[in-house]
Amino acid sequence: MSKFDVAVIGAGPGGYVAAIRAAQRGASVVVIEREKLGGVCLNVGCIPTKTLIYSAELYRKMQHAESYGLAVDNPRFDLQALVARKDKVVATNTGGIAALFKAHKIPTIKGNARILSPGRIAVGDEVVEATNIIIATGGRPAQLPGLEFNGDTVIGSTDALNLTTLPKRAAVIGAGALGAEFACIWNAFGVEVTLIEFMPNILPKEDVDCSKRLAASLKRRGMDIRTETKVQQLEHRKGGVTLHLEGKQAGTIEVDKVLVGIGLQCNSEVVSETPELGIQVGKRGGIPVDERMETPVPGIYAIGDVIDKTWLAHGASREAIVAATNATGGDARMDYRVVPACNFTSPEVASVGLTEAAAKAQGYAVKTGKFLFAGLGRAHAMGETEGMVKIVGDAATDQILGVHILGAEAGELIAAAAMAMSLEATVEEMAHTIHTHPTLAEAMMEAAEDYYGVGIHTRP
């Protein structure tokens, strides 16, 4: 029987960060992982999808190279080579985690874990003892009745990442981050895509102005977008699938493949299969935690997707720092006020803080400022004029409540907004901050000036 100060179950962006931070604080640490280091994000999520997205965007630009004054004859793509590059990127990153574990003297145990009692974990026939346990077991796509994956005509994102041939026609069910990103990848590579969303707008968690502008952009690129619509029946046929749709844009469509990108489930069996622990999971299996990331059982912490909060890799990593600090004698708290996010669609949509609708729902007197990328010299130089920045502020104090960006490099730009909110900056302070010219970041300053009605480049 092995004994450690901290045992971390799961080695995704929450688990491996927690393990390293705990080791940095002098604890003896062990990591238990049933599959691969890096978890969903690194192996079948964030990193591989963004690798394909980069290739898709590059291919899209190559097809319009003449508009940049370049001659590129007959651009084409090799899907097998794209997948091979994706696999190489993933392998490089997983190797990096293994090297970090070795440097910090963190052993790993491969297998399924089950918490027997506080401080005791079963991994196969082995029992691991640890003073504190950090659960970072992540989540998975839920299998919805009538939309079950078959690995062929009805697939999930993991299957989509490994396709060696693309369908001619495809339907993507669910227009959240996962569905919208794959829709953009396939659209760039010439697939006829129908994107189906039950809510009134694609990317339903984002500010409505950005969502609507993104939908308009995707429609101009030939994508069929059907909102306020759901699948009433999925009918298998030879060589494909027939979808019977109901709702605002009802109808029948025939496609070769269906990507299901809706429904999530927390991997909380590590505690739910031991009811005597006394940890009651939520509707989607979420493990309850307090602001210290501690469950109702002292000494057992949980972070990342398994707690059903942000479903973001960087959210899990921050929760990991908090949990590891507390599990090693510190006192840290998790603050969800400033958690940026990015949908790596084409163009990107990034955000931090409250949407305009959410701010109003919370009782704020809301004031906004906007600026379109079409007013940026750098955007024109890049050929990326589709986009906007929207700032949501408290009209009473001018506190920045949220920032929302649609456009090229939105995921990079949002970090500046997150920093401003972390420092509790006002819209006025953002407006008075000198921004480099010519850059896309100038749109932030211009939106802040528009908030006060004094935007230099804002068209009346």
Phi, psi and omega in degrees: 000130181264147181231130182225163173287319182223131171246128179249125180258108182109136184238037174277196182294346171272307185297313184290328176293318178299318181297313181295316180296319178298319178294320177300331180270012172092007182274151169276128191230143171231145178243133177248123182222130183273341181236248185246150174300141181104342177062201182298314186306309186281325187267320184221023182226247188310303189292309180295322180293320181290331174297314178292323179298319180298317178296320180296318179294320179296319179295319178299318180291324179297328180291342179241031184300328183298332179289345176260007181080023181243146178254110177235110184273129172049060177296139180213164181236154178243103186298322179296323177291324177297316180294320179297320178295318178301315180296323179293318178298316180297315181298320179299317182288320178294324176298326178296321179294317179301321179293321178295319178299318180295318181296327182263009177056048179254111177283156177238146175240127181267128178153172177278132181256148173217127180282117181280320181193168178307122178089000182226127183232132175265130174230097188063233180271357183263146174245125179254132177254138179210140179298321178228148181236133175243117181270122179221053189273357172073205182212182182208161174295135177282145175270110183268140181305128179087349180234031182293142178292142172237003178076001183233280182270336177238115189229165172253185185294326180297316177297319183297328181292337186250011178297136176256352171222144181262146176289158174284319180231136181217149173246138175245118182262113183107117184249037168282196184303311183298307183296316182294322179294314178294325176300319179291320178300308183295321179300318180297328181267012171094007178283139174281108189252133169248121182255120187245126182224132182287330182280168183295337182224152171291161188044062188298343179277347184271167177300137188298327179299316179292318181298316181293320179293322177296316179302317179297321179295316181293325177295322177296336178270007173097008180277138176269111183249126182235104179262166185050040184221144177221165180278117178276325179205139174249119185244119179283140176220170182298119177081006181177203186219142171252127179252127175259115186256146175229156182121206186298324181237058182293162178156187179235130178231149176245130182223165178273326179219152175237125173259120180263117182236039179232153176085125179228151181222133179281142178274069187257014180300336180303334176245327185292336178277000175233074185301337181292348175295329180086020177259110180268118182276160181279191186302318180263014179091009182296133178275127181287138177220162174263189183289348175269003183069021180263138177284177176299347178261115181305136179089355177243119181248161177216144184214162173080203186302331184293345177263000173058053178240276186273329188053038179233138181300316181288333172296317178297320181295320178292319176300326179297317179299317180296311182296315182295323178297314181289327180287349180241028172094002180271189180216096182235155180231147177268130178242116182267008182296323183236089175232100181289160178212154177219133170262117186273055176278187178233100002282168182288155173230118181235154183204160171210141179081205187272144168286168178299316181296318180294321179296318178295320180296332179273003174094007178284147166276107193266140173227143183232158172226141183226152172208134182270143176301336180299343178265007182256128177298320180296321179298320178292320179298326180275346186072030183232068185267357177278109179166171180197159169240136177232126177252130176253122182232163175275113184300335182282328186235348186066017173296139177284119180264333180189153175226136184227128186232129170244129177143178179302138177061023180301323180296330177281319184294328187294339180298323179295321178293320179296319178297316180300316180291323178298326180272005179058041178288155175264166176299324179298318179295324176293319180296328183272355178280124180288125179254145180297141175240138357266128178217163173289332182297339178302335180299331178294313179296318181295321178294323178293321177293322178296329177305325179261003178075022182234027180297126181295317185256007177283127179283132181299000000 
